Amino acid sequence: MPASRMKQYLAKVMKQEGFIAGYEVIGAKPKRQLKIVLRYDEGGASFVSGLERISKPGLRVYVQRGEIPRVYGGLGVAIVSTSKGVMTGSQAWRQGLGGELLCKVW
């Protein structure tokens, strides 16, 4: 897929949370590509069961600290873009930050 900083930040958070095995940027500007390696268990099932994009270019969704949703009772993560960078909802909550709710991954 075409690479962008936001996609790299999302991939970084998903790697930290164990949803993907890794990612890398291939090529030079302006045609850089982002390659994401999915993570699978021994049975061949993907660690990413679902992904829901929340904030979109036509409808941005902003949340305060107390409004950050829990995803499937803590089995998934909400990814939030804050003033301190892109992070999980629980990290933002611990730091007392709100921001743009980008997506939910479970």
Secondary structure by P-SEA (a helix, b strand, c coil): ccccaaaaaaaaaaaaacccccccccccccbbbbbbbbbbccccccccccccccccccbbbbbccccccccccccbbbbbbcccccccaaaaaaaccccccccccc
